[in-house]
Structure formats: C-alpha cells, structure tokens
C-alpha cells in the first residue's frame, strides 16, 4: 500500500549537503515528493509503498552527511499527493529558526586535490569549497542557510558554477559559498601605503615574498586578519612581539602538513587526529628539543601551539613557502581581531609590513580554537572556529528564553530558546572599548539569528564586570550567579552528570557570596542545585588585582598566613622576593587592610609557590607563573606534603602545613622539579581526601586551574584508583570561556531535569 509521510528534521542539517543527500536517497528508493530548507531545519514529504518508505526513513540517520547532526526527527502520516519524481524546493522563511548553524570547516581532501591540479579550473583558487568544507558561521547573516542569506550574495555564479550548483550528482550541489576564479572573491596585496600592487595569484606571491624577507604579513583569513611571519627567525618573531605588544605569551605556529608537524613535536595519535580534523584547532603539543623553531615563540614553555592549513589560502601559502609560520590573531593587545580592510589598516598599520586582502565580507570575527589532549580526550581551551556555535548540553531545557553574559575574562555569551543552548565564539577580555562593542554585537548576533527574545538575563555576581553592568541595563529580570557555581553547573551539564557529586572549582578570581575573592572552592552538587561547603584557608592579597601579574604578592600573603610574623619576615629576606622598601609598604597595606583583599584562590596559591621557587616574580600574561610551575614539575612524583581539613560551615582546607614543608625543602636544596611534583601531588591528594571524607563517589571539576595537565591527569588517575569518577569539561572551556554556558546550566539545574 502506498503511503505519504512528512518528516521534520532539526539539528545541523543546513550547509552540510543534507538536501542533496535526501534527494539522492529518495531517488535510490524511487520515492516521489520533495525536500526543502526552512528556518527550523529541513522538511521532507515522501510517498512510496509502505515497506520502501520505512527503509528510506531508517537510512536517513544511518547514512547522513558526515558533518550533519540530527537532534530531532518528527514523522507524521499525511494524504497522498500523487506527485511524480522527487525535487529540492525553494527554501521557506518566516518560521522562528531552530536549525543549527554549522561552524566553518577545514578544506576537504577533494577540494585540496582540485586546488593543486593544474588541469582543474579552480587550480590555485584560494576560495574553493564544497558542501563538505569551507565558510559557514563566518558568512551567514540569517537562516535558512541559502546564498542570499550569506555574504556570498554579492558574487553572482558563472554558468559553470551554477551548473554544478544545480546538478544533484555534483558535490557542489547547493553548496552555498561555491565560487571559482571567474565569479568569486579575489585577493589583492597592499603595502602599508594602501596602494594595491597585485591581484589574484600575483598578490599571493607578493605576500610570500614579504615573509621570505623576514617581514610581517597581515592576511585576511576566514574569520578575521592574522599576522604571519617566519617562525624560525628570531628577528621576525622579536619584531612581531614588540609591535603587537605581546611580550612573552606563546605564539601559534602553522606548518604545511602532519609530516612536518612530526618534525617539530612529539605527537600522540589523538593529537594527530585533532590536528587533521575538520575543526582544525590550534593544538598544544610537546615541542621537540632543537626543533629549529625560534625560542622566542614560547619562552619557558615546553609546549607549542601547532595548527595545519585549514583554508585553501593557507594551503597555497604553506605549499609555496614550505616553512613554519607564526600564525596569530590580527589585533592589538586585548582587542578583538580585525575583520575588514579599513579596520586592519588603522589598527595593524604599525604592526604589519604588508596586507593580503580579499573581497569576501566577514560577517563575524572568529578566532582559531585552541585545544589539547588530556587523558586521551579533547580538552578545549578557546572555543571558536570549527566548534562555535554548535550547542552543548542537549538536555538543558529551561522553558524560558535566556541570555547569559558570562564573565570578564575570556568572555563568551550564550543564548537559549528554552530547549537549545548556543554559546558564541571566544570574545575575549572585557578590558577595552572594542571588546565591549564586540560583546554587545555577539549578543545581538546570536539573538537575531535564532530570533530569541530573552526573558531573563544571567550574569556574574561581580558588580564591576562589564558583562554584569550590561545585564543590569537590559531592563530584563537579572539572575546573578556565583562564578564558581557556574563552573560546576557547566561541567555537570556538559557531562550529563546525575546524582550527588563533589564540585571543585579552582581558579584565580571570582567574587564569592560572602564578598571575598574565592578560587579554591568545594561544593555539594546534585540534580536540583549547588551549595558551597568548603574552601581553602584565605590569605591576603596586597594590591588586589595587581597580584594577578605581580605574583610576589601572592607569595607574601601565603607566607604571612602560614608562618609567625618573624619567620615570614626571615623567609622574605632570605628569598629576596622584595626590596626592603617594597616589603615595608606591602606589610603596611596588609596590616591596615589598605587596598588588600582576602582570597581562597587556588590559582594565587600556584602563583605564590612559583614565586617562592624563584620561577617567576611577575607574569607577563595571565597564568604564566602557574604554567611555569607546571612545566618544571615532575608529573610522576609520588611524594606529597601535609594539609588538614578543619570542620565547619564551610569547612576549611588548611594548606599552611604544606607551605612550611616546601620551605624546608627549599632550605635543603631539594630540586625544584621534585618540590613542584610534590606540590601537584598534594593538590590532588586534597581533592581525593575531601571526596572520601565527605562520602562522594563522583567529582566534578571546573575553573582555570584544571588546564594544568599534571593536576587534571593525576586527579583522574587517583580517582580511578580510589573508585571515584572524575568529570571535567571537554568541548566547553574549563576556564572563564565556559561561564556563560554554566550560567544557563545553573538555571536549568535549579528548575530540575
């Protein structure tokens, strides 16, 4: 018996060749009907004998395009239409969007083969793509995902491209950004005087010549400008650092292929798979000694951020030059990356020696994602290109439209329509006007694409965060969520944790509900919410936020808390941490409580120990002192220091015995690698001991301290040895880039699953 069904499919089903896939599948089963895009996803009407139609329905999720994701598939019986053939119909608009936007994808092997084939009409064309690769999120202006709704609408397809676009048997069938040298975007090259001196392939060759001569190129890429130079050249890297005002923070390096990557780094199989994935993030890997890369790329850091070419333009550049290139964001310090020529000329004119531009508009800036492999699994540090804005936490249903504005550092924003949570690309630190404007633009951007009108705004407790102030100005109900509770809520939601778990949030700074600076916190968490149950013994930070960079101040606060006054004074003199005048002024600040805050921060504890070991007195960038402590530490050290747990509400984790024993080791000239290893082992022992003492079988962690590979991997192993399951963030950053997601998770948790 012949029947007809309407199939509504929601998820990542636009921009991945889903409609041509359905059309070809329908032809295989000899069905009649149609398929079309709409703002909510894809609609199919199919008519055939009942057994044939059932086979068709079963095949849809099994054989779907590799980059697609089906979140919901609704099937209903409808009346027969008696149509003949199966067609792709023109997209519908008007419905509230619920289709998911696909991230930008790295160049696929088929397109790469065309790029390097002299007989192909797209030979050396920097903007070729197909349904399996190329720009998506960086060019889309609204749903449904069709060419008129992207920044490619200005480029009218030539006859040859249109024929491919309309051919169901071609892999460019309905590939919205498709183009060729005759009808698509083009390159041009300028020196800093702004005069175009080359177009097309000549522009690329001029840019390459600039790099060969040791200069710095600003290149308009997929989601913004990038700054490129020879990664082997000390002088080029030094010049870039000076001009960009990026003193010591590591710089990413692009290499031509995975074979070259293996020359510079010791790569595990999961790291190789991540580097070569369609997401193509920067991957932090252990650099080989004497690799030939400039030591100025990552001073004091055994890891290097490697990335492979992910656009045709990158592939051409790397294939021609065959050298490793610094590949860093095209921005001034703390600003978002530039996305258009005028902005780049203004802000990068004093940084770059030349500009490689193109005339495809970038709808929104998107940095490269940064990730690493921890315990054999993906661990996200900066979530942007390749991942944003795909949703996480599929079970986070709140019943309300929500806007979460995140934190101050590493800001992201998240929106929810009540059943779907999308987190923006990395926005950055809210310390400049341009970053503030980018934050506001991201809110409008995601809200507009999905036509979400928030009913509530979720913000941090800290009243001075720009994000919090913005929330207060929306005239909508605002829920203030404690920073570390958001960390734990996000980690629970991403891992779909159920039941009771010990939440451990360790980071540098977050305003606590008692008005002090938290950062070494323990929580009871379950399916209905999160409550604070314990923290590290607090210590003073003279100068408040100044101590984030001047890590000696953390050392001072630790010593005056852990030791009697005379012994603290003795050690400060012995370690030569401060001049006598500095010590006098800082002691006065602490005694008089002048510009001094109390903190329980685990991040500042890491900083303080780093300073005590003379690894770092002042950090050139956030987290540097703690990172250098990690890098010198023996990860296999089994020794540990003492600590105690003091009952109370909240309980106090007393770290002071550990500091006394560290000082004894320093006095006895114990190697810093051993001291660092014992410190890390102690921090792991603290977490396991609290879980066992309080009767938890599950630990959920969050916060920037867990970017530390030694800390997290040893915690996971210790948990396995003690029958305790450890959950940590994977796709959502454990640092403050995950706060906005966690804020929505906190609200959902309060409402119950």
N, C-alpha and C positions, 0 to 999 in steps of 0.2 A: 504493500500500500504506500502510495506517495504521500509525503507529509512536508510541511514547511516550518522552519523554526527561525526565530530572531535571537541572535546571540550578541549580548553586550559584553565587551571585554574592556577592562580597565587595568591600568598599570603602565609600564614602559612599553608602549605599543605605537609610538609615533617617532619617526626619524630612524627607524631600525629596519625598514623594508617589510613591515608587517602586512600592509595591504597587498603588495605583490605576492608575498608568501601565501596569503589566504586565497588570492585569485588563482595562483598556480596549483595550490592544493585542491581547490574546487574543480579545476579543470581535470586534475588527475582522477577525481571521483565522479566526473561527468555530472556535476551539480548545476542547477540554474540559480540565479539570484544576483546579489551584489554585496559590495563591502565599501564602507566609507569611513573617513576620519570625522570626528566631531570633538567638541571641547572636552567631552567626558571620556574619550578613548576611541574605540573602534566599534562600529555596528555592522553586523553581518545578517543578511537574510539568505537562507539556503533552502533549496527544495530538491527532494530526491526520494527514492524508495527508503523506507524507514531504516533498514539494515545498513544501507550505504551511508545515510546521513549520520548514523551512530558512529560508523568508522571514521567519518570526517571529523566529528566532534572529539573523538578520542585522540586523533592525530594532532589536533591544534596545539595542545600544550607539550606534546612529546617532540614535535619537530620544529617548534618555533625558532625564529632567528636568534642567534647566539646572544645578542645584546638586549633582547627583549625580556620583559618580566611581566607575568600576569598576576595581578593582585586579586582580581575578581572576574568570574565568568558566569554571567546570568543567561539562562536559556528559557525561552518561552515558546509554546505552540501558537502558530498563527494560521490564518486562512491561506489556502493555496492561491498563488498569483498566476501560475501557468506561463511565466516568462521563459524565454529561451536564452541560453548562454549565461555566462557569469561575468560581471563587469565591475570595474572600480568607478564609483560615482564621485562627483564633486563633493568636497567636504562641506559639512554643515557647521554653522556658527550659531552663537546665541545662548546655548546651554552653559551653565556655570562649569568652568573647567575642573575636571578631576583626573584627566590624563596626566601622566608624569612626564616631565621633561628629561630627556636623556642628556647626560654630560657630553662634553666634547671627547672624541675618541681618536686614538693614535692611528696613523696611516696603516691600512691593512696590507697584507702581502701582495694582493692582486694589484692594488694601486701603486705600490712600490715597484713592482715589476714593470708597469707601464711607464713610470717616471724615468726609468733607466733604459728603456727600449728605444733606440734611435728610429725605429720604424713606426713607433706609435705616435699618433697626433698630439698626445699630451706629454711627449718626451721633454723632460726638464721644465714642466709647467708646475709652479710652486703651489697651485691651489686646486689640484685634482682631488677628488674624493668620490665616495660611492655610498650606498646605503649602509655599509658596514664600518665607515670611518668618517672622520672629518668634523667640522664645526657643528655644534648643536646649541648648547646653552649660551655660548658667547654671541650667537647671532639671532636667536629667536626673540621676537618682540611681543608676540601673543600666541595663544593657542586658537585653533588647531595648528599643528606644525606643518605649514604649507609655505611655499616660497614667498607668496605675497606678505606673509607674516614674519619675514626674516629680513635681515639687512642685505640679503642677496636679491631683493626685489628690483634693485636698480639695474641689474645685469640681465638683459633680455637674451634668452638662449638662442644660439645659432641653430640652423637647420639640423646639423649633425647631432648636437647635444639634445635637441628636442626629440629627435628620432629615438635616441637611447632612452630618454626620459619616458617616452610613451610606449616603449617596447617591453611587454611583460617578461620577455625572456632575457632581458639585459639586466646586469646587476646595478645599473643606474636608473632602473625603472622607479620613477617617483623619488629619486634622490634629490632632495630639495636644494642643496647647495651646489649641485653639479655645474661644471663650467669647463671651459677649455681656453687656449690662448686667443681664440678668435672672439670670444664673447664674455670672458670672465675678468676677475680682478687682475691687476698688473702691478709690478714692482717699479719703484723709482729710487734713485740714490741721490743724496744731497750731502755736501759738506756743511759745516756749521753756518755758512753764509746764506743757506736756504735756497740756493740755486740748484735746480735739477740738472745733473750732469750725465745721467744714464737712466735708461728704462729697460724693463724686461730682463733678459739674461745678462746684458751689459751691466745693469745695476747690481746684480748679484756678484759679478766678477769684480767690480769696483769695491764692493763691501769686503770681499775676501782679500783683496789686495791690501786694504786698510789694516785688517787683522794681521796679515803676514808681516807688515812693517811695524808691529808692536803697538798699534793704536787701539782705541776702544770704539766699538760699533754699538750704536743704539738701533735695534731691529724691532720693527712692529711685528709681533707674532700673532698667536691665536687669540689670547685674552688680554694682550697689552704689550708694551715695549719691554724688551730685555736688553741688558748690557752684556756684550760679549768681548772677550779678549783671549789671548794665548795663555792657557793655564800652566804652561811650562815656564813662562817668563816672569821672573821676579820683578822686573821693572814695570811690566804691564800691570801685574796684579797690584803692586805698590801704588801705581798711579791711579788705578781704579778705586782702591780703598781711600786714598786721600781725597779724590774728587767727590766720591759718594758719601764721604764722612762715615765710613764703615770700618772702624779701626781694627777689630780682631774677629768679629763674628764670621763663622765659616761661610765660604762661597761654594755653590754647587758647580759641578763640572759635567759638561756634556761630552760624551765620547761617541764615535761613529757607530759602534755595534757591540754586541755582547762579547765578541772575541777580544776587542780592545779593552773592554771593561775588565776582563780577566787579567790583563796585563797590569792593571793598576790596583786591583783589590782582590782579596780572598773572598770568593762568593760561594754561599751555600746554594743548594738547589732552589729553596723557596725565594732567595734573593734574586736569582736569575729569572725565575718565573715572574716576580713582581716587576723587575726592570723591563721585561719584554711584554708585559701585559698591555691590553688596550688602554688602560688607565695611565700607564707610563709616568708614575710619580718620580720625584727625586727620592732615591733610596739611600739611607745611611748605611754604609758598609765599612768594614775594616780595611784601611789602606795598606798596601804592601810597602815594606821598607824600601828605600831607594827607588821609588816608582818613577822618578823623573818629573813629577809634578812639583810646582813651586811650593815650598814650605809655608809661604805666606797665605796660602789658601785656607789653611785650618791650623793656625798656630796652637800648639799644646794639645791637639786633638788627634787621636789615632784613627778617627772615622772621617770618611769623605762622603759627601753627598753626590752620588753619580746619577746621571739621567741619560737616557738614549733619545735620539731624534724622534719626535712624535708628530711632526707635520712634514709635508713634502719640502717646504722651505728649509727646515732644519736638516732633512736628509741630504738635500743638494749641497748645502753649506758644508756639512761634515764630510760628505763624499769627496768634495773638491779639495778641502783643506787637509783632511786626514791627520788632524792634530786635536788634542783635548782643548776644549774651550770653557772658560768661565762662563756660566750662564746664570745670571742673577736678575732680579726684578729691576725694571727700568723705572726707578723712582728716587726721590731724595729721601734721606733717612726719616722713617716713621710715616711717610706719605704713602697713599695707595699708588699702584703702578699707573703710568700714563697710558692712555688708550687712543689718543689721536695726535696728529702731527703738530698741531698748534701747541697743545699742552706739552708734548715732548720737547719741542724746540725751546719753550720757555724754561722748563724745569731741568732738562738734560743737556742744554746747550753748553754748560760749563763742565759737563761730565764726559760726554762723547765727542769723538773727532769726526764722526760722520753718521748719517741716518739712512737706513734701508727701510723704506716705507712701502705701503700698498694701499689701494683704494677700496678695500672691503671694510666697511664700518664695523667696529666692535661695539656691540650693544651694551655689554657689561664687562668690567675688568675681572679677570680670573688669574690668580697666581698659579704657579705649579704646586701640586700637592707634595707633601713631604711625609715619608713613611719609613719604617724599618721593620725588620722581622724580629719578634721576641717570642721565645719558646716555640719557634717554628711557624708562627702565625702573624698575619698582618697586624701592624700597630701604627695607627695614624697619628701624626704629629701636627700636620697642617692639612686640613681637608679643603680642597679646592678643585682644580681642573681634573676631570676624569671621574670624580665622585659626587661633587655638588651639582644639582640639588636633589639627588636621589634620596628618598625618605629612609629613615631608620626607625626601628621600634614599631613593627607592623601592628602590634596590639594596643597602641596608645590611642584609645578612643575616649575623648573627653565630653562629647556632646555640646561643646562650645567652640566658637572660633577664637583662637588665641594668637597673640603676638608676644614672643619672648625676646627681650632686647639684649640679653647676655651680660657680659662683664666689661671691664675697662680694657684689659689686655687681651690680645689675640681674639678680638671680638668677632662673633658671628651673630646673626639673628635667626630665629626660627618662627614659622607660622604653622598653624593647624586649623583645618576646617572642621575639626571635631572627630575626624577619622583618619586624617593623613597629616604627618608631620614632616615638613621640609625645612632643612637647615641651609642657610646661604653658604656661599663660598667664604673663605677666610677674608675678613675685612681688615683686621689689624688692631693696633693700639690706638685708643681714642685720645691721643695727646696733641693732635693738630687739627686745624680747621678743616683741611681737606679730608682727613679721616672721618671727622664728624659728618661732613657732607656725604661721603661715601656710605656711611652707616645709614643716614636718612634715605639715601637713594635705594639702598638694598631693601629697606622696609617697604618702600613704595613699589619697588620692582616685583618682589615675590608676591606681595598682596595683590598687585594689579594682575599679574599673570594668572593667578588662581582665583581672582575676584573674591578674595577673602576680606570681609569687614570685621575686624576683631571686636569681640565683646568684652574681652579683658586683656590687660597688658601685664606681663610678668617681668619683674625687674629685681636686681640685686638689692640687698639691704643698704649698701653703701650710698649715702645721700649725695656724695660728690662725684660719683661716676657720671660721665656724660650720658650714658645709656639710661641711668636711673632718672636723671633730670628730664630727658626726653620723654620717658614714660609718664612722668608727672604732668607733662604739658599736653598730653593727648586728650584730656578730659574724659578718659575712659576709666573704669574701675581698675585700680592697680593692686596687684598682689606682690608684696616684697618677699623674696625667698632667700633664705640664708645661703651664702655662697657654697659652703661645703655640703650642705644638704642637697643642693642641685647637682654637685659632682656625684654623689652616691645615687641619687634618683636616676640620673642619666645612665650610669653604669648598670644599675639594676634593669632598666628598661631595655637597653641595647642587648643585654644577655638574657632577657626574659626570665629573670630570677624570681622564684616564688618562695614563700615561706620566710622564716626568720634568718637574718644574716647580720654579721658584724660589718658595719660600714666603716671604712678607714679612709679619711680624706687628709692627705698630706700635701701641702704646697707652701708657697711663700707668703701669701697675704690674702686675707678675706675677713671682712668685718663680721665679728661674732654677735650673737644675740645679746651678749652682756656688754657690748660696746668696746671690747678689747679686740686686738688683732689675733685671729685664730689662724691655724695652719697645721696643727698636729692633733687631729680630732678623731674621736671614736663615736659611732652612732649605733643604736639599735634600729634595724630596718625590718619591715615586714610588708605584707601586701596592702596595708592601709596607711602607711606613713613612715616617717623617720624621726627619731628623737635623739638628742645629744646625751651621751652617757659618760664621756671621759675625754681627757686631753692631756697634753704634755704640761709639766710644770712651767709656768710662764717666767719670762725673763725680760729685762728692759732693753729697748732699742733707742739709744740716744740719737735724736735727729729724725726718728720715724722713717719715712720713705727714703731718706738719704742712705740708710743702712742697706738698702737693696743693692746698691752699687759699692758702697764703702763697707765691705764685709768685715773689716776690722771691728766695726761697731757691734756686729753680732758676736764676735769673739769676746769683746769687753762685757757685753750683757751676760754671756754664758759664764764667764769667769767670776764676775761679782755675785752671781746667783749660786754657783756651785761651790765656792770657796769662802772662808773667812776673809774679811777685808784685807788683812795684812798679807795673806798668802796670794790673794788675787793681785795685789799690788806687786808682789815679788815676781810673779809669773809674767805680768805685763812688762816689767822692766827686763826680765830675762829673755823673753821672746822678742823684745824690741819691736813691738807692734805699733806703738805710738811714740811721738816725741813727748818730752816732759810737759810741754805747754798744751799739746793736744789732750794728753791724759788728764791734766788738771781741769780743763774746760769740760770734757766729757763726764768726768766724775761729778762735777758741779751740776750738769744738766740732769744726771740721774738722781742725785740727792735731792735737788729742788723740783724734780719732775717737770723740768722745762723742755718743751718740745720732745718729750720722751713718751713712748707708748709701751705697754706691756703686751707681750706676744707669746703664743704657744707654738709658733711656727716651726714645723719640721724643716722647711726649706731654709730658714735662717740658721737652724742647728747645723745643717750641712755646710752652709756658708762659714759659720763660726769655726767648725772643725777644720775646714780648708785653710782658713787664716791661721789657726794655731799651728798647722803643719807647714806654714810658710809657702803654701802653694799659690795663694792669690791674696793680695791685700785689697785690691779694688777690681771690680768686674767691669769689663768694657761693654758687656751686654748681659741681659738678664740670664741668670742661671750659670754663668761661666765658672764661678768658684766651685759650685756643687758639681758641675760636669768634670772639672779637673780633679776633684776628689775621687769621682767615679773612675776616671781614666788611670789614676796611679794605683788604685786598689786591686789587691789580689782577689779575684772572684771566687777562688777555691779555698780561701782562708776559713778554717774551722773554729779558730779561737774567737772569743767574744768577751765583752765587758759586762759589768754588773748594772742592774737597774732594779727598781722596785715599783710595785703597784700599791697606791695608797687609796683605800676605800673612801668613798664619799659620794656626793651627788653634785657635780660629776666626780668620778674617780680621777686621781692624778697619776700620771705615769711619770715617775721621778727618774730623770736621766742623769742627775748630778753625780751618782757614783761612777758612771761611765766616763765623765769628763776627768774626774780625779785619776782614774786608771790610765786614760790617754796621756795625761801629763806625766805620769810615772814612766810610761813607755817612751815619751819624748826625752825625758831626763836620762833614760838608759840607752838612748840612741837606737831604739828599735826601728827597723826600716819603715819608711812611710807607707810602703806597699802593704806591709803587714798591719800597721795601725789602721789604714784605710779599710782593709779587708775585715778586720775585727769590728770596726765601726759599722760597716754594712751588715755583717752577720748579727750584730747586736740589734740593729733596727728590725731585722727580720724576726729575731727571737722575741722582740717586744710584741709584734703583731700576733705571732702564733701563741704566745703566752696569754695575751688578753683573750683571744678566742677560746682557748682551753679553760681559762679561769672563769669566763662568763658563760661557758657551755654552748658555744656556737659551732656548727658544723659547716657553715658557709661564711666566706669573707668576700666582701665586695669593695674594691678599691677605686679611688679616683683622686685627681689632683696632679699637679705638675711633677711632684717628686717621683711618680711612678713612670716617668720617661726614662728613669735610671734603669738600665738593662740589668745590672748586677742585683739591684734591690728587687726588681719585679721577678726575674727568673729564679732567684734564690727563694723568694716567698712562695712561688708556685711549687717549687720542689719541696720546700719544707711543709707546705700544706698537704701535698701528696703523701709525704712520709708520716704525717700525723692524722690522716683521714679527714682532712679539711679541704673542701672545694674552694678554690680561689677564682673569682670572676674579675676581669679587668676590661676596660674599653678596647675595642678593635677598630671599628670604622669611624667612630666619633672620637675626637681627640680627648685624652685624659687631662690635658691642660685646659686653660680657660676657653679654648675654642669649642669645648663641649658644654659650656654653661647654659647657653640658650636652649639647647636640646634638653638638658637636665631640668631646666625651669618648667618646661612643659611636662616632662615626666613626673616632676614633683606634684603638679596639679592633678594629673591623671591618677597618681598613686593615692592621693588623698580622697579622690572620688571612688577608689576601689576598682579592681579589674572587672 
